[in-house]
Amino acid sequence: MNGPSPSPVLSPSPVPAPAGGRHPHTVGAGRRTGLVLLLTGLAGWLASFRLTVDDWRLLRDPAYRPPCDISPVVSCGSVMSSPQGSLFGFPNMLLGLGAFAAVAALGVAALTGARFHRGLWLTLGAGALAGVFFVHWLIAQSLYELGKLCPYCAVVWVVTIALFWYVTVHCLDQGLVPAPRPVREVVRDTHWILLGAWYALLVVLVLTRFGPPGAHCSGPRATRSVTGPDARLPAGQYGGVLVCDLERSDPPEDGAGHRAVEAATWPARRQRSCPVRRTRASCCVCRRSW
């Protein structure tokens, strides 16, 4: 006798593939976003690499002067050697070498049509946000604590802001970051205006801190003399201090009769302050390292 036939084993039905062969959790990038990732990654990496080379040379030779040490204001060496230049116990530019290399690689992949998991986009946005906070802290330290501007650091500031901004715009466009529709539309339509206003604000801060180019105390044209009621000091560097051509009250004399040794403590006769370093005495004395 034939027994009951075994019931067929039911296999799970296959999950239909998403339309177009795309995974629902992956998001591509337009040409603009890909170019921003590539260009900001390359520019930031090159600036970080240059800073790393100069920092290494400074470690080998403390007398080495980086080529970006242009004036008492525009200087890389004093910024790199400051505590702010190694906030986490190692030079800050090492963070840039790794982070910007990864950003440039993502840009190349995005331009070739690669699609990334939404978690990767959110991670990139979070990292760019942390970078923007860090950059603005460094800007505040450079302007108001160190009184210096590092050109290669400024390149990193500019590209970090652009990277954060356009990654945020992309995440808003793709719905990765929840936001009201009017907000998304305003950001999408005026993204370049808002970014330009951001940069303009930073330029205003720099100009109000240091004045227009050439107004700071640097070079032989600005270091002719300091005049007092009965003293006129010679030009240039005197007692390790660069002095500006401004009137002052009488400074205390040292044993040799010089009047520039303690120049940083002189009160200015005029109601003016040095754009290089505003001190409590409102002096106008420029030093390479304050």
C-alpha positions, 0 to 999 in steps of 0.5 A: 500500500502506498502511504500518504505522500509527504507534504512539500517543503515550502521555501520562503518566497524571495524578497523582490528587488528594489526598483532599478536594483538600488537598495532602499537604504543607500543614497547617491550624490549629485555631481555638486556634492561629489565635487565638493567632497573631492575638492575640499578633501584635496585642499584640506589634505594638502594644507594639513600636509604642508603644516605637518612638514613645517611642524616636523622641521620646527621639531628638528630645528627650532630656528627654522622659519616656515615660509608662511611666517610673513609678518608678526600677524601672518605666521604659522610657526607660532600657531603650530608651537602654541598649546592650541596647535596640539589640543589633543596631545598631538599636532592638530594637522594629523587629524586633517591628514586622516579626515580629509583623505577619507573625504577625498576618497568619498568624493571620488567614489561619489563622482563615479556613481557609488551609493552610500548607506544613509548611516555613512552620510549621517556619520559624515555630517556629524564629523563635519559638524564636529569639525566646524565647531573645532574650526570656529574654536581655533578661529577664536583662539587665533584672533583673540588669544594668539593674535596670529593668522596662519594661512594654511590653517585658514585654508582648513577653516574655509574647506571645513565650513564648505564641507559641512555646509554642502553635506548638510544641504545634501542630507536635507535634500535626500530627507536624511535629516528631518526638517520642515519643507520650507526650511529645505526649500530655502536652504536649497534655493539660497545655499550659496548666498548663506555660505557667502554670508558665513564667509563674509562674517568671518572676514569682518571679524578678521578685519575688525581684529587686525585691520585692513592688510598693511595696517598691522605693525610689520615691515620696515615701513611700520617700524620707523620710530616711537616718539615721546615728549623728549625721546625718539627711538631708532627704527626697526627691532630694538631690544627684541621688540618691533616698535610702531610709529605712534606717540606715547608717554614717557617709558621707564628707562633701563640702565643703558638709557634705552626706552624700548626694553619694556615697551609693552607696558607703556600706555599709549598717548593716543586712544589707539591700540595695536591691531596685532595684540590689544593689551590692557595698556593699549600699546602698539608693540609687535612681538613675534611671540607674545 
